[in-house]
Every structure is written in structure tokens, then in C-alpha cells.
Amino acid sequence: MAMESTEQVIERGHLLTEQVNPNSHNLDELTALDMVALFNQEDAQAIAAVAAARSALAEAIERTAVALRQGGRLFYVGAGTSGRLGVLDAAECPPTFCTPPELVQGIIAGGAGALVRSSEDLEDRAEDGMEAIAHRQITALDVVVGISAGGTTPFVQGALRAARQRGATTVMMACVPAEQVPCEVDIDIRLLVGPEIIAGSTRLKAGTATKLALNILSTGVMVKLGKVYGNRMVDVAVTNKKLHDRALRMLQDLTDLNREAAAFLLEKSGRRVKLALLMHWTGVDAETGDRLLAEHHGNLRQAVRIYGAGGSELGPR
């Protein structure tokens, strides 16, 4: 097979993610302990990069929560490490927040096979990104987050372009300045972590910062949607022994019940912690509790507060 001509190769040496890190010029000569110290020092920049992007992240949370409340969906689109991180974040929403699997979805160049085996060549096909958007019937109700450390991935660029044409809210998450790679999106999140310890290896700081930002985005959205009470995951799916124990401890901590009574209440609610708490604090049955939660868009605090407005304060403050 003939090599790609130099005229066809896009020059990316100016990108922040491709530059050489002066702090790691002698990486191959360091002791293991010094190497760990250097990684720890460089990883601190991931925290700072997310902090610098807090306004854009907050806007993404607010707009995504509104979209999902109106029946929309959240999509992450990426290739390689960026794609895998998006799929991971999407996959963790159902067990953590009891969301339907279609509410938050990850799209990765190369499909499911790319999760365990590198398919980096497939990221160069913008038309595949556009097709992925069409296949999932993206609408103006949806939010599409394109994830690309260097910002230039054709698969991601094609997906964002197609999503924008369909009226979806579009978000770019990249680790290069906007002036290096402009992107026409509604919300532009730039996580500027600087050059990697190994030049161009964006699974390192860029990947860490992206994971942190995705954690904040999805968790913030779920909090806005009423999936959390205080700081408890009251919409947790009770699907194994660990989560069953967590559900019982939540009920014990937030009520005056002992473990046996909490277990009885949990079973009575169909193993739904949020409903169990509502039943305990208001005295309603499961059917009425379901209706109350539906009326308040799943927000436990609102349901309890409004139900008890005519009487004493219900539930912990």
C-alpha cells in the first residue's frame, strides 16, 4: 500500500498537545521514584486546567440539564482515548443514577471493537461521524459533546457539524487553545494541560483532565435532574450486594430506622431508595409516591417540601 503523501498530511506540530515538554527531556534517565514525582507534578496541571474551564463546564451542565428534562439525550463523540472516556462516562450513568441507557450515550470511532483494540485510523473519516449522528436520529432536543484532545479529529468534527445542522446543542471539549483549532459550537470547553510528559501522548494529562471534566459534567447534570439528595445517590440501581448495602445505609443515615426496618422499607418500595425515603417521610404508599415524584420531575426534595407545606417540615434539612 502506498504511503500517504506529505501533501495529504496535516501539520499539527504547532498544537499544544503535540509540543515537547521541557520538564521531561531526560525521562528515560530518571529513576522510577523520580519518574513518579514528575508525573505527579505534571498531573497537577489537569486540576488547574479544569478549574480554568469552570464557567464553560457550568454552562454545559445547565444547558444539558434543561435539554434532558425536555426529553433530550446526551451524546459523547470521540476517537481513541477520548472516545473511550466518553463511552465510560455514559456507561456509568445507569448504575449510578438509574438512568435509561439511551439517555447518555457514547459514540466512538470504530464502534464497540475500538474500546479494546486501537482503531485510530478510523478517526480520519469525518463522514463516519456525520453518519453516526444521522443513525441516532439526533434532534434539536439533544446535546452532543465532541471530545478531541488535539481538536482536529475529523470524526469528531464531522459529528459536531452534523449535530449543529440538526439543531442540537453542541459542545467541544479539547486540550488546545481555541485560536489554534477554532470550532463552531455552542459551548467551547478548553482544558489546557500543556505538553505531555511523552510528547503527543494525550492519554496522559489530556486524558486525565478530560475524565475529570466528564465526571463534573455528567454528575452535575444528574444533580440538576434530581438524581441526588444532598450528596447521596438516591437513584442508585440496587443490582448487587455492595449497592444493596449502600442503599440500606442511606436509608438508615437519612431516617431513624434500624437496618431491619430499612430493609423492609427498601423492599416495599421496589428497591428504590428515593421512593423509600419519600414513603417514610410522608407516609404515602408506593403508588402515590411514584405519582408525587413524577409531578416533581423526580426531585425528592421538592416532592417532600411541597407535600409537607401544609404541615411540619418533613425529612432532614
Solvent accessible surface area in square Angstrom, and as a share of the most:
residue,aa,sasa,rsa
1,M,241,1.08
2,A,96,0.74
3,M,178,0.80
4,E,110,0.50
5,S,47,0.31
6,T,112,0.65
7,E,151,0.68
8,Q,121,0.54
9,V,82,0.47
10,I,110,0.56
11,E,129,0.58
12,R,73,0.27
13,G,44,0.42
14,H,99,0.44
15,L,2,0.01
16,L,33,0.17
17,T,3,0.02
18,E,73,0.33
19,Q,67,0.30
20,V,112,0.65
21,N,7,0.03
22,P,98,0.62
23,N,75,0.38
24,S,9,0.06
25,H,146,0.65
26,N,47,0.24
27,L,31,0.15
28,D,132,0.68
29,E,138,0.62
30,L,44,0.22
31,T,83,0.48
32,A,78,0.60
33,L,141,0.70
34,D,72,0.37
35,M,65,0.29
36,V,98,0.56
37,A,59,0.46
38,L,17,0.09
39,F,60,0.25
40,N,107,0.55
41,Q,103,0.46
42,E,1,0.00
43,D,53,0.28
44,A,61,0.47
45,Q,67,0.30
46,A,1,0.00
47,I,108,0.55
48,A,61,0.48
49,A,5,0.04
50,V,13,0.07
51,A,47,0.36
52,A,86,0.67
53,A,8,0.06
54,R,163,0.60
55,S,90,0.58
56,A,23,0.18
57,L,4,0.02
58,A,51,0.40
59,E,76,0.34
60,A,0,0.00
61,I,22,0.11
62,E,86,0.39
63,R,98,0.36
64,T,1,0.01
65,A,2,0.02
66,V,68,0.39
67,A,12,0.10
68,L,13,0.07
69,R,109,0.40
70,Q,120,0.53
71,G,57,0.54
72,G,1,0.01
73,R,55,0.20
74,L,1,0.00
75,F,0,0.00
76,Y,1,0.00
77,V,0,0.00
78,G,0,0.00
79,A,12,0.09
80,G,6,0.06
81,T,43,0.25
82,S,14,0.09
83,G,2,0.02
84,R,70,0.26
85,L,27,0.13
86,G,1,0.01
87,V,31,0.18
88,L,72,0.36
89,D,6,0.03
90,A,6,0.05
91,A,63,0.49
92,E,77,0.35
93,C,3,0.02
94,P,35,0.22
95,P,59,0.37
96,T,36,0.21
97,F,15,0.06
98,C,66,0.39
99,T,6,0.04
100,P,65,0.41
101,P,97,0.61
102,E,96,0.43
103,L,29,0.14
104,V,5,0.03
105,Q,39,0.17
106,G,24,0.23
107,I,7,0.04
108,I,13,0.07
109,A,2,0.02
110,G,40,0.38
111,G,35,0.33
112,A,82,0.63
113,G,46,0.45
114,A,2,0.02
115,L,65,0.33
116,V,140,0.80
117,R,186,0.68
118,S,77,0.50
119,S,26,0.17
120,E,82,0.37
121,D,106,0.55
122,L,61,0.30
123,E,47,0.21
124,D,90,0.47
125,R,109,0.40
126,A,25,0.20
127,E,95,0.43
128,D,37,0.19
129,G,0,0.00
130,M,66,0.29
131,E,115,0.52
132,A,13,0.10
133,I,0,0.00
134,A,45,0.35
135,H,140,0.62
136,R,70,0.25
137,Q,132,0.59
138,I,2,0.01
139,T,65,0.38
140,A,69,0.53
141,L,85,0.42
142,D,3,0.01
143,V,0,0.00
144,V,0,0.00
145,V,0,0.00
146,G,0,0.00
147,I,1,0.01
148,S,3,0.02
149,A,15,0.12
150,G,17,0.16
151,G,0,0.00
152,T,38,0.22
153,T,18,0.10
154,P,30,0.19
155,F,8,0.03
156,V,0,0.00
157,Q,39,0.18
158,G,0,0.00
159,A,0,0.00
160,L,6,0.03
161,R,113,0.41
162,A,9,0.07
163,A,0,0.00
164,R,90,0.33
165,Q,133,0.59
166,R,103,0.38
167,G,44,0.42
168,A,5,0.04
169,T,21,0.12
170,T,0,0.00
171,V,1,0.00
172,M,0,0.00
173,M,2,0.01
174,A,1,0.01
175,C,1,0.01
176,V,0,0.00
177,P,22,0.14
178,A,41,0.32
179,E,145,0.65
180,Q,51,0.23
181,V,14,0.08
182,P,103,0.65
183,C,26,0.16
184,E,132,0.59
185,V,23,0.13
186,D,55,0.28
187,I,4,0.02
188,D,51,0.27
189,I,0,0.00
190,R,30,0.11
191,L,0,0.00
192,L,81,0.40
193,V,1,0.01
194,G,10,0.10
195,P,28,0.18
196,E,1,0.00
197,I,10,0.05
198,I,93,0.47
199,A,53,0.41
200,G,27,0.26
201,S,27,0.18
202,T,33,0.19
203,R,168,0.61
204,L,27,0.14
205,K,3,0.01
206,A,1,0.00
207,G,8,0.07
208,T,55,0.32
209,A,0,0.00
210,T,6,0.03
211,K,51,0.22
212,L,51,0.25
213,A,0,0.00
214,L,0,0.00
215,N,56,0.29
216,I,75,0.38
217,L,0,0.00
218,S,6,0.04
219,T,61,0.35
220,G,17,0.16
221,V,0,0.00
222,M,0,0.00
223,V,71,0.41
224,K,93,0.39
225,L,26,0.13
226,G,3,0.03
227,K,36,0.15
228,V,30,0.17
229,Y,14,0.05
230,G,56,0.54
231,N,132,0.67
232,R,74,0.27
233,M,54,0.24
234,V,1,0.00
235,D,26,0.13
236,V,5,0.03
237,A,18,0.14
238,V,18,0.11
239,T,103,0.60
240,N,77,0.40
241,K,182,0.77
242,K,124,0.53
243,L,15,0.07
244,H,48,0.21
245,D,47,0.25
246,R,68,0.25
247,A,0,0.00
248,L,10,0.05
249,R,112,0.41
250,M,8,0.03
251,L,0,0.00
252,Q,53,0.24
253,D,89,0.46
254,L,28,0.14
255,T,20,0.12
256,D,126,0.65
257,L,40,0.20
258,N,97,0.50
259,R,104,0.38
260,E,141,0.63
261,A,36,0.28
262,A,0,0.00
263,A,32,0.25
264,F,143,0.59
265,L,18,0.09
266,L,0,0.00
267,E,92,0.41
268,K,120,0.51
269,S,1,0.01
270,G,51,0.49
271,R,101,0.37
272,R,105,0.38
273,V,1,0.00
274,K,13,0.06
275,L,1,0.01
276,A,0,0.00
277,L,0,0.00
278,L,0,0.00
279,M,10,0.05
280,H,64,0.29
281,W,26,0.09
282,T,22,0.13
283,G,66,0.64
284,V,19,0.11
285,D,82,0.42
286,A,29,0.23
287,E,135,0.60
288,T,33,0.19
289,G,0,0.00
290,D,57,0.30
291,R,132,0.48
292,L,20,0.10
293,L,18,0.09
294,A,73,0.57
295,E,103,0.46
296,H,27,0.12
297,H,131,0.59
298,G,19,0.19
299,N,34,0.18
300,L,4,0.02
301,R,79,0.29
302,Q,84,0.37
303,A,0,0.00
304,V,6,0.03
305,R,138,0.50
306,I,99,0.50
307,Y,103,0.39
308,G,12,0.11
309,A,82,0.64
310,G,86,0.83
311,G,58,0.56
312,S,86,0.55
313,E,99,0.44
314,L,45,0.23
315,G,24,0.23
316,P,53,0.33
317,R,237,0.86
